[in-house]
Amino acid sequence: MPHSLPGERRLLVTWAILMVLTLLSLFGGQVLGEGRGEPLAWWSVALVLVATYYKARQILMIYLNLGASTPVWKGTLRAFLLVTLGLILGGYLLAAYSGG
């Protein structure tokens, strides 16, 4: 049961989505604004992590063609992605609120 690769149009649309999500991450991370060395607000961190999740998901599903794989692979890699983002969030919260 062969699966076809994504077409050129789908790859270009995915690329455009990835670019929009990158700009959203830049806005959320306040890279385009004044950098004062202060921790990001919770909404900024949430925005960056949500954009990161969807970017990684698009790359997995479209560019790596995970959409053609079994539900077990999809679920496992999505779970791994969520655990990774959870660790990043935990590290941020630990650093931001440790008082050090």
Backbone atoms as SQL, in Angstrom:
CREATE TABLE atoms (id INTEGER PRIMARY KEY, chain TEXT, resi INTEGER, resn TEXT, atom TEXT, x REAL, y REAL, z REAL);
INSERT INTO atoms VALUES
  (1, 'A', 1, 'MET', 'N', 0.841, -1.175, 0.000),
  (2, 'A', 1, 'MET', 'CA', 0.000, 0.000, 0.000),
  (3, 'A', 1, 'MET', 'C', 0.886, 1.239, 0.000),
  (4, 'A', 2, 'PRO', 'N', 1.363, 1.645, -1.180),
  (5, 'A', 2, 'PRO', 'CA', 2.261, 2.798, -1.284),
  (6, 'A', 2, 'PRO', 'C', 1.518, 4.115, -1.042),
  (7, 'A', 3, 'HIS', 'N', 2.213, 5.030, -0.390),
  (8, 'A', 3, 'HIS', 'CA', 1.664, 6.360, -0.147),
  (9, 'A', 3, 'HIS', 'C', 2.452, 7.355, -0.971),
  (10, 'A', 4, 'SER', 'N', 1.744, 8.305, -1.551),
  (11, 'A', 4, 'SER', 'CA', 2.424, 9.294, -2.372),
  (12, 'A', 4, 'SER', 'C', 3.002, 10.405, -1.491),
  (13, 'A', 5, 'LEU', 'N', 3.990, 11.045, -2.010),
  (14, 'A', 5, 'LEU', 'CA', 4.608, 12.165, -1.321),
  (15, 'A', 5, 'LEU', 'C', 3.742, 13.410, -1.494),
  (16, 'A', 6, 'PRO', 'N', 3.875, 14.384, -0.581),
  (17, 'A', 6, 'PRO', 'CA', 3.098, 15.617, -0.730),
  (18, 'A', 6, 'PRO', 'C', 3.480, 16.341, -2.016),
  (19, 'A', 7, 'GLY', 'N', 2.495, 16.967, -2.628),
  (20, 'A', 7, 'GLY', 'CA', 2.738, 17.699, -3.859),
  (21, 'A', 7, 'GLY', 'C', 3.406, 19.039, -3.613),
  (22, 'A', 8, 'GLU', 'N', 3.819, 19.669, -4.696),
  (23, 'A', 8, 'GLU', 'CA', 4.519, 20.946, -4.606),
  (24, 'A', 8, 'GLU', 'C', 3.650, 22.021, -3.959),
  (25, 'A', 9, 'ARG', 'N', 2.378, 22.058, -4.317),
  (26, 'A', 9, 'ARG', 'CA', 1.471, 23.063, -3.738),
  (27, 'A', 9, 'ARG', 'C', 1.363, 22.895, -2.224),
  (28, 'A', 10, 'ARG', 'N', 1.216, 21.652, -1.770),
  (29, 'A', 10, 'ARG', 'CA', 1.096, 21.403, -0.333),
  (30, 'A', 10, 'ARG', 'C', 2.382, 21.786, 0.405),
  (31, 'A', 11, 'LEU', 'N', 3.518, 21.504, -0.212),
  (32, 'A', 11, 'LEU', 'CA', 4.789, 21.878, 0.399),
  (33, 'A', 11, 'LEU', 'C', 4.926, 23.397, 0.500),
  (34, 'A', 12, 'LEU', 'N', 4.500, 24.113, -0.531),
  (35, 'A', 12, 'LEU', 'CA', 4.583, 25.577, -0.501),
  (36, 'A', 12, 'LEU', 'C', 3.622, 26.181, 0.521),
  (37, 'A', 13, 'VAL', 'N', 2.424, 25.638, 0.629),
  (38, 'A', 13, 'VAL', 'CA', 1.466, 26.118, 1.628),
  (39, 'A', 13, 'VAL', 'C', 2.010, 25.847, 3.037),
  (40, 'A', 14, 'THR', 'N', 2.586, 24.682, 3.219),
  (41, 'A', 14, 'THR', 'CA', 3.182, 24.351, 4.515),
  (42, 'A', 14, 'THR', 'C', 4.332, 25.297, 4.828),
  (43, 'A', 15, 'TRP', 'N', 5.156, 25.596, 3.842),
  (44, 'A', 15, 'TRP', 'CA', 6.255, 26.538, 4.046),
  (45, 'A', 15, 'TRP', 'C', 5.714, 27.901, 4.466),
  (46, 'A', 16, 'ALA', 'N', 4.645, 28.374, 3.818),
  (47, 'A', 16, 'ALA', 'CA', 4.046, 29.661, 4.179),
  (48, 'A', 16, 'ALA', 'C', 3.512, 29.628, 5.623),
  (49, 'A', 17, 'ILE', 'N', 2.892, 28.528, 5.995),
  (50, 'A', 17, 'ILE', 'CA', 2.398, 28.383, 7.373),
  (51, 'A', 17, 'ILE', 'C', 3.565, 28.436, 8.358),
  (52, 'A', 18, 'LEU', 'N', 4.652, 27.758, 8.027),
  (53, 'A', 18, 'LEU', 'CA', 5.830, 27.772, 8.892),
  (54, 'A', 18, 'LEU', 'C', 6.409, 29.179, 9.028),
  (55, 'A', 19, 'MET', 'N', 6.390, 29.950, 7.963),
  (56, 'A', 19, 'MET', 'CA', 6.900, 31.322, 8.028),
  (57, 'A', 19, 'MET', 'C', 6.016, 32.196, 8.921),
  (58, 'A', 20, 'VAL', 'N', 4.701, 32.037, 8.806),
  (59, 'A', 20, 'VAL', 'CA', 3.773, 32.799, 9.662),
  (60, 'A', 20, 'VAL', 'C', 3.977, 32.421, 11.127),
  (61, 'A', 21, 'LEU', 'N', 4.130, 31.138, 11.394),
  (62, 'A', 21, 'LEU', 'CA', 4.363, 30.689, 12.767),
  (63, 'A', 21, 'LEU', 'C', 5.707, 31.179, 13.302),
  (64, 'A', 22, 'THR', 'N', 6.708, 31.302, 12.430),
  (65, 'A', 22, 'THR', 'CA', 7.995, 31.864, 12.846),
  (66, 'A', 22, 'THR', 'C', 7.835, 33.330, 13.235),
  (67, 'A', 23, 'LEU', 'N', 7.090, 34.084, 12.446),
  (68, 'A', 23, 'LEU', 'CA', 6.836, 35.487, 12.790),
  (69, 'A', 23, 'LEU', 'C', 6.063, 35.599, 14.097),
  (70, 'A', 24, 'LEU', 'N', 5.116, 34.701, 14.300),
  (71, 'A', 24, 'LEU', 'CA', 4.362, 34.669, 15.552),
  (72, 'A', 24, 'LEU', 'C', 5.294, 34.382, 16.734),
  (73, 'A', 25, 'SER', 'N', 6.232, 33.479, 16.553),
  (74, 'A', 25, 'SER', 'CA', 7.207, 33.189, 17.597),
  (75, 'A', 25, 'SER', 'C', 8.097, 34.395, 17.870),
  (76, 'A', 26, 'LEU', 'N', 8.510, 35.083, 16.814),
  (77, 'A', 26, 'LEU', 'CA', 9.318, 36.290, 16.992),
  (78, 'A', 26, 'LEU', 'C', 8.562, 37.341, 17.783),
  (79, 'A', 27, 'PHE', 'N', 7.293, 37.525, 17.451),
  (80, 'A', 27, 'PHE', 'CA', 6.468, 38.486, 18.182),
  (81, 'A', 27, 'PHE', 'C', 6.316, 38.053, 19.635),
  (82, 'A', 28, 'GLY', 'N', 6.000, 36.793, 19.841),
  (83, 'A', 28, 'GLY', 'CA', 5.801, 36.278, 21.192),
  (84, 'A', 28, 'GLY', 'C', 7.061, 36.339, 22.031),
  (85, 'A', 29, 'GLY', 'N', 8.209, 36.099, 21.404),
  (86, 'A', 29, 'GLY', 'CA', 9.471, 36.141, 22.111),
  (87, 'A', 29, 'GLY', 'C', 10.048, 37.532, 22.225),
  (88, 'A', 30, 'GLN', 'N', 9.339, 38.492, 21.719),
  (89, 'A', 30, 'GLN', 'CA', 9.708, 39.905, 21.773),
  (90, 'A', 30, 'GLN', 'C', 11.071, 40.172, 21.140),
  (91, 'A', 31, 'VAL', 'N', 11.406, 39.394, 20.120),
  (92, 'A', 31, 'VAL', 'CA', 12.665, 39.598, 19.423),
  (93, 'A', 31, 'VAL', 'C', 12.626, 40.892, 18.627),
  (94, 'A', 32, 'LEU', 'N', 11.456, 41.248, 18.133),
  (95, 'A', 32, 'LEU', 'CA', 11.345, 42.459, 17.338),
  (96, 'A', 32, 'LEU', 'C', 11.222, 43.710, 18.197),
  (97, 'A', 33, 'GLY', 'N', 11.038, 43.556, 19.489),
  (98, 'A', 33, 'GLY', 'CA', 10.890, 44.699, 20.384),
  (99, 'A', 33, 'GLY', 'C', 12.171, 44.983, 21.139),
  (100, 'A', 34, 'GLU', 'N', 12.017, 45.693, 22.240),
  (101, 'A', 34, 'GLU', 'CA', 13.165, 46.024, 23.067),
  (102, 'A', 34, 'GLU', 'C', 13.529, 44.833, 23.942),
  (103, 'A', 35, 'GLY', 'N', 14.766, 44.428, 23.885),
  (104, 'A', 35, 'GLY', 'CA', 15.223, 43.342, 24.747),
  (105, 'A', 35, 'GLY', 'C', 15.843, 43.926, 26.003),
  (106, 'A', 36, 'ARG', 'N', 15.242, 43.675, 27.133),
  (107, 'A', 36, 'ARG', 'CA', 15.730, 44.237, 28.392),
  (108, 'A', 36, 'ARG', 'C', 16.342, 43.180, 29.296),
  (109, 'A', 37, 'GLY', 'N', 16.431, 41.949, 28.837),
  (110, 'A', 37, 'GLY', 'CA', 16.997, 40.894, 29.651),
  (111, 'A', 37, 'GLY', 'C', 16.071, 40.384, 30.737),
  (112, 'A', 38, 'GLU', 'N', 14.805, 40.739, 30.677),
  (113, 'A', 38, 'GLU', 'CA', 13.829, 40.279, 31.667),
  (114, 'A', 38, 'GLU', 'C', 13.176, 38.996, 31.177),
  (115, 'A', 39, 'PRO', 'N', 12.670, 38.177, 32.109),
  (116, 'A', 39, 'PRO', 'CA', 11.949, 36.970, 31.682),
  (117, 'A', 39, 'PRO', 'C', 10.698, 37.334, 30.872),
  (118, 'A', 40, 'LEU', 'N', 10.354, 36.477, 29.959),
  (119, 'A', 40, 'LEU', 'CA', 9.159, 36.704, 29.150),
  (120, 'A', 40, 'LEU', 'C', 7.904, 36.545, 30.000),
  (121, 'A', 41, 'ALA', 'N', 6.856, 37.241, 29.611),
  (122, 'A', 41, 'ALA', 'CA', 5.559, 37.075, 30.268),
  (123, 'A', 41, 'ALA', 'C', 5.016, 35.684, 29.949),
  (124, 'A', 42, 'TRP', 'N', 4.114, 35.190, 30.780),
  (125, 'A', 42, 'TRP', 'CA', 3.568, 33.835, 30.584),
  (126, 'A', 42, 'TRP', 'C', 2.903, 33.697, 29.235),
  (127, 'A', 43, 'TRP', 'N', 2.211, 34.767, 28.767),
  (128, 'A', 43, 'TRP', 'CA', 1.519, 34.664, 27.481),
  (129, 'A', 43, 'TRP', 'C', 2.522, 34.572, 26.342),
  (130, 'A', 44, 'SER', 'N', 3.681, 35.213, 26.482),
  (131, 'A', 44, 'SER', 'CA', 4.718, 35.122, 25.452),
  (132, 'A', 44, 'SER', 'C', 5.265, 33.715, 25.355),
  (133, 'A', 45, 'VAL', 'N', 5.532, 33.125, 26.513),
  (134, 'A', 45, 'VAL', 'CA', 6.051, 31.762, 26.535),
  (135, 'A', 45, 'VAL', 'C', 5.022, 30.803, 25.936),
  (136, 'A', 46, 'ALA', 'N', 3.761, 30.969, 26.320),
  (137, 'A', 46, 'ALA', 'CA', 2.693, 30.108, 25.786),
  (138, 'A', 46, 'ALA', 'C', 2.585, 30.261, 24.271),
  (139, 'A', 47, 'LEU', 'N', 2.651, 31.496, 23.779),
  (140, 'A', 47, 'LEU', 'CA', 2.554, 31.748, 22.341),
  (141, 'A', 47, 'LEU', 'C', 3.703, 31.090, 21.590),
  (142, 'A', 48, 'VAL', 'N', 4.907, 31.224, 22.101),
  (143, 'A', 48, 'VAL', 'CA', 6.074, 30.630, 21.446),
  (144, 'A', 48, 'VAL', 'C', 5.978, 29.099, 21.456),
  (145, 'A', 49, 'LEU', 'N', 5.559, 28.518, 22.584),
  (146, 'A', 49, 'LEU', 'CA', 5.469, 27.056, 22.657),
  (147, 'A', 49, 'LEU', 'C', 4.357, 26.496, 21.777),
  (148, 'A', 50, 'VAL', 'N', 3.231, 27.190, 21.699),
  (149, 'A', 50, 'VAL', 'CA', 2.147, 26.735, 20.820),
  (150, 'A', 50, 'VAL', 'C', 2.583, 26.825, 19.358),
  (151, 'A', 51, 'ALA', 'N', 3.222, 27.927, 18.985),
  (152, 'A', 51, 'ALA', 'CA', 3.723, 28.065, 17.612),
  (153, 'A', 51, 'ALA', 'C', 4.762, 26.990, 17.313),
  (154, 'A', 52, 'THR', 'N', 5.625, 26.712, 18.286),
  (155, 'A', 52, 'THR', 'CA', 6.643, 25.680, 18.113),
  (156, 'A', 52, 'THR', 'C', 6.010, 24.308, 17.921),
  (157, 'A', 53, 'TYR', 'N', 4.966, 24.021, 18.702),
  (158, 'A', 53, 'TYR', 'CA', 4.274, 22.737, 18.550),
  (159, 'A', 53, 'TYR', 'C', 3.720, 22.587, 17.134),
  (160, 'A', 54, 'TYR', 'N', 3.026, 23.613, 16.654),
  (161, 'A', 54, 'TYR', 'CA', 2.431, 23.500, 15.327),
  (162, 'A', 54, 'TYR', 'C', 3.475, 23.469, 14.224),
  (163, 'A', 55, 'LYS', 'N', 4.586, 24.184, 14.405),
  (164, 'A', 55, 'LYS', 'CA', 5.662, 24.111, 13.418),
  (165, 'A', 55, 'LYS', 'C', 6.243, 22.703, 13.359),
  (166, 'A', 56, 'ALA', 'N', 6.542, 22.144, 14.526),
  (167, 'A', 56, 'ALA', 'CA', 7.115, 20.793, 14.559),
  (168, 'A', 56, 'ALA', 'C', 6.125, 19.777, 13.993),
  (169, 'A', 57, 'ARG', 'N', 4.847, 19.961, 14.307),
  (170, 'A', 57, 'ARG', 'CA', 3.814, 19.050, 13.797),
  (171, 'A', 57, 'ARG', 'C', 3.739, 19.117, 12.271),
  (172, 'A', 58, 'GLN', 'N', 3.780, 20.330, 11.707),
  (173, 'A', 58, 'GLN', 'CA', 3.744, 20.478, 10.247),
  (174, 'A', 58, 'GLN', 'C', 4.958, 19.819, 9.603),
  (175, 'A', 59, 'ILE', 'N', 6.119, 20.014, 10.199),
  (176, 'A', 59, 'ILE', 'CA', 7.330, 19.411, 9.644),
  (177, 'A', 59, 'ILE', 'C', 7.227, 17.889, 9.686),
  (178, 'A', 60, 'LEU', 'N', 6.759, 17.356, 10.812),
  (179, 'A', 60, 'LEU', 'CA', 6.610, 15.900, 10.918),
  (180, 'A', 60, 'LEU', 'C', 5.595, 15.350, 9.926),
  (181, 'A', 61, 'MET', 'N', 4.442, 15.976, 9.853),
  (182, 'A', 61, 'MET', 'CA', 3.352, 15.435, 9.034),
  (183, 'A', 61, 'MET', 'C', 3.565, 15.636, 7.542),
  (184, 'A', 62, 'ILE', 'N', 4.115, 16.782, 7.152),
  (185, 'A', 62, 'ILE', 'CA', 4.229, 17.092, 5.720),
  (186, 'A', 62, 'ILE', 'C', 5.624, 16.779, 5.187),
  (187, 'A', 63, 'TYR', 'N', 6.648, 17.433, 5.727),
  (188, 'A', 63, 'TYR', 'CA', 7.990, 17.269, 5.168),
  (189, 'A', 63, 'TYR', 'C', 8.582, 15.891, 5.433),
  (190, 'A', 64, 'LEU', 'N', 8.298, 15.318, 6.604),
  (191, 'A', 64, 'LEU', 'CA', 8.776, 13.971, 6.875),
  (192, 'A', 64, 'LEU', 'C', 7.742, 12.917, 6.511),
  (193, 'A', 65, 'ASN', 'N', 6.601, 13.353, 5.996),
  (194, 'A', 65, 'ASN', 'CA', 5.521, 12.492, 5.498),
  (195, 'A', 65, 'ASN', 'C', 5.022, 11.513, 6.559),
  (196, 'A', 66, 'LEU', 'N', 4.979, 11.970, 7.795),
  (197, 'A', 66, 'LEU', 'CA', 4.460, 11.128, 8.869),
  (198, 'A', 66, 'LEU', 'C', 2.954, 10.912, 8.721),
  (199, 'A', 67, 'GLY', 'N', 2.300, 11.771, 7.968),
  (200, 'A', 67, 'GLY', 'CA', 0.874, 11.606, 7.729),
  (201, 'A', 67, 'GLY', 'C', 0.535, 10.290, 7.057),
  (202, 'A', 68, 'ALA', 'N', 1.515, 9.695, 6.384),
  (203, 'A', 68, 'ALA', 'CA', 1.290, 8.422, 5.698),
  (204, 'A', 68, 'ALA', 'C', 1.635, 7.226, 6.577),
  (205, 'A', 69, 'SER', 'N', 2.048, 7.480, 7.809),
  (206, 'A', 69, 'SER', 'CA', 2.453, 6.370, 8.678),
  (207, 'A', 69, 'SER', 'C', 1.281, 5.886, 9.531),
  (208, 'A', 70, 'THR', 'N', 1.554, 4.925, 10.382),
  (209, 'A', 70, 'THR', 'CA', 0.512, 4.338, 11.227),
  (210, 'A', 70, 'THR', 'C', 0.163, 5.268, 12.384),
  (211, 'A', 71, 'PRO', 'N', -1.033, 5.132, 12.957),
  (212, 'A', 71, 'PRO', 'CA', -1.422, 5.960, 14.105),
  (213, 'A', 71, 'PRO', 'C', -0.479, 5.820, 15.304),
  (214, 'A', 72, 'VAL', 'N', 0.153, 4.664, 15.455),
  (215, 'A', 72, 'VAL', 'CA', 1.085, 4.469, 16.569),
  (216, 'A', 72, 'VAL', 'C', 2.285, 5.405, 16.430),
  (217, 'A', 73, 'TRP', 'N', 2.841, 5.494, 15.225),
  (218, 'A', 73, 'TRP', 'CA', 3.967, 6.395, 14.995),
  (219, 'A', 73, 'TRP', 'C', 3.553, 7.844, 15.217),
  (220, 'A', 74, 'LYS', 'N', 2.412, 8.208, 14.674),
  (221, 'A', 74, 'LYS', 'CA', 1.936, 9.590, 14.836),
  (222, 'A', 74, 'LYS', 'C', 1.755, 9.935, 16.307),
  (223, 'A', 75, 'GLY', 'N', 1.098, 9.065, 17.038),
  (224, 'A', 75, 'GLY', 'CA', 0.848, 9.312, 18.456),
  (225, 'A', 75, 'GLY', 'C', 2.126, 9.367, 19.274),
  (226, 'A', 76, 'THR', 'N', 3.050, 8.455, 18.966),
  (227, 'A', 76, 'THR', 'CA', 4.312, 8.413, 19.704),
  (228, 'A', 76, 'THR', 'C', 5.119, 9.683, 19.484),
  (229, 'A', 77, 'LEU', 'N', 5.226, 10.128, 18.244),
  (230, 'A', 77, 'LEU', 'CA', 6.013, 11.323, 17.970),
  (231, 'A', 77, 'LEU', 'C', 5.326, 12.588, 18.489),
  (232, 'A', 78, 'ARG', 'N', 4.002, 12.644, 18.445),
  (233, 'A', 78, 'ARG', 'CA', 3.301, 13.786, 19.043),
  (234, 'A', 78, 'ARG', 'C', 3.494, 13.807, 20.554),
  (235, 'A', 79, 'ALA', 'N', 3.443, 12.645, 21.183),
  (236, 'A', 79, 'ALA', 'CA', 3.662, 12.568, 22.630),
  (237, 'A', 79, 'ALA', 'C', 5.087, 12.996, 22.971),
  (238, 'A', 80, 'PHE', 'N', 6.064, 12.553, 22.187),
  (239, 'A', 80, 'PHE', 'CA', 7.448, 12.959, 22.395),
  (240, 'A', 80, 'PHE', 'C', 7.593, 14.473, 22.250),
  (241, 'A', 81, 'LEU', 'N', 6.922, 15.028, 21.277),
  (242, 'A', 81, 'LEU', 'CA', 6.953, 16.476, 21.067),
  (243, 'A', 81, 'LEU', 'C', 6.353, 17.212, 22.265),
  (244, 'A', 82, 'LEU', 'N', 5.229, 16.740, 22.768),
  (245, 'A', 82, 'LEU', 'CA', 4.605, 17.381, 23.923),
  (246, 'A', 82, 'LEU', 'C', 5.473, 17.257, 25.177),
  (247, 'A', 83, 'VAL', 'N', 6.108, 16.109, 25.366),
  (248, 'A', 83, 'VAL', 'CA', 7.006, 15.940, 26.513),
  (249, 'A', 83, 'VAL', 'C', 8.188, 16.903, 26.400),
  (250, 'A', 84, 'THR', 'N', 8.751, 17.024, 25.208),
  (251, 'A', 84, 'THR', 'CA', 9.866, 17.937, 24.996),
  (252, 'A', 84, 'THR', 'C', 9.467, 19.375, 25.298),
  (253, 'A', 85, 'LEU', 'N', 8.311, 19.806, 24.793),
  (254, 'A', 85, 'LEU', 'CA', 7.845, 21.166, 25.053),
  (255, 'A', 85, 'LEU', 'C', 7.514, 21.357, 26.533),
  (256, 'A', 86, 'GLY', 'N', 7.006, 20.305, 27.176),
  (257, 'A', 86, 'GLY', 'CA', 6.747, 20.368, 28.612),
  (258, 'A', 86, 'GLY', 'C', 8.027, 20.555, 29.412),
  (259, 'A', 87, 'LEU', 'N', 9.089, 19.875, 29.005),
  (260, 'A', 87, 'LEU', 'CA', 10.386, 20.046, 29.667),
  (261, 'A', 87, 'LEU', 'C', 10.928, 21.455, 29.471),
  (262, 'A', 88, 'ILE', 'N', 10.753, 21.990, 28.282),
  (263, 'A', 88, 'ILE', 'CA', 11.180, 23.367, 28.017),
  (264, 'A', 88, 'ILE', 'C', 10.399, 24.333, 28.894),
  (265, 'A', 89, 'LEU', 'N', 9.092, 24.152, 28.965),
  (266, 'A', 89, 'LEU', 'CA', 8.266, 25.012, 29.817),
  (267, 'A', 89, 'LEU', 'C', 8.669, 24.874, 31.280),
  (268, 'A', 90, 'GLY', 'N', 8.904, 23.646, 31.728),
  (269, 'A', 90, 'GLY', 'CA', 9.330, 23.431, 33.106),
  (270, 'A', 90, 'GLY', 'C', 10.653, 24.112, 33.411),
  (271, 'A', 91, 'GLY', 'N', 11.591, 24.029, 32.486),
  (272, 'A', 91, 'GLY', 'CA', 12.873, 24.704, 32.660),
  (273, 'A', 91, 'GLY', 'C', 12.718, 26.208, 32.717),
  (274, 'A', 92, 'TYR', 'N', 11.848, 26.746, 31.857),
  (275, 'A', 92, 'TYR', 'CA', 11.593, 28.182, 31.880),
  (276, 'A', 92, 'TYR', 'C', 10.985, 28.598, 33.221),
  (277, 'A', 93, 'LEU', 'N', 9.981, 27.872, 33.672),
  (278, 'A', 93, 'LEU', 'CA', 9.321, 28.219, 34.935),
  (279, 'A', 93, 'LEU', 'C', 10.291, 28.109, 36.107),
  (280, 'A', 94, 'LEU', 'N', 11.136, 27.090, 36.094),
  (281, 'A', 94, 'LEU', 'CA', 12.123, 26.923, 37.148),
  (282, 'A', 94, 'LEU', 'C', 13.103, 28.096, 37.171),
  (283, 'A', 95, 'ALA', 'N', 13.571, 28.492, 35.990),
  (284, 'A', 95, 'ALA', 'CA', 14.521, 29.597, 35.918),
  (285, 'A', 95, 'ALA', 'C', 13.874, 30.936, 36.241),
  (286, 'A', 96, 'ALA', 'N', 12.646, 31.131, 35.775),
  (287, 'A', 96, 'ALA', 'CA', 11.978, 32.426, 35.948),
  (288, 'A', 96, 'ALA', 'C', 11.518, 32.668, 37.383),
  (289, 'A', 97, 'TYR', 'N', 11.137, 31.612, 38.053),
  (290, 'A', 97, 'TYR', 'CA', 10.527, 31.782, 39.379),
  (291, 'A', 97, 'TYR', 'C', 11.346, 31.176, 40.518),
  (292, 'A', 98, 'SER', 'N', 12.616, 30.882, 40.260),
  (293, 'A', 98, 'SER', 'CA', 13.437, 30.296, 41.322),
  (294, 'A', 98, 'SER', 'C', 13.955, 31.350, 42.289),
  (295, 'A', 99, 'GLY', 'N', 13.861, 32.612, 41.881),
  (296, 'A', 99, 'GLY', 'CA', 14.297, 33.689, 42.757),
  (297, 'A', 99, 'GLY', 'C', 15.798, 33.910, 42.747),
  (298, 'A', 100, 'GLY', 'N', 16.490, 33.227, 41.853),
  (299, 'A', 100, 'GLY', 'CA', 17.944, 33.345, 41.826),
  (300, 'A', 100, 'GLY', 'C', 18.361, 34.214, 40.751);
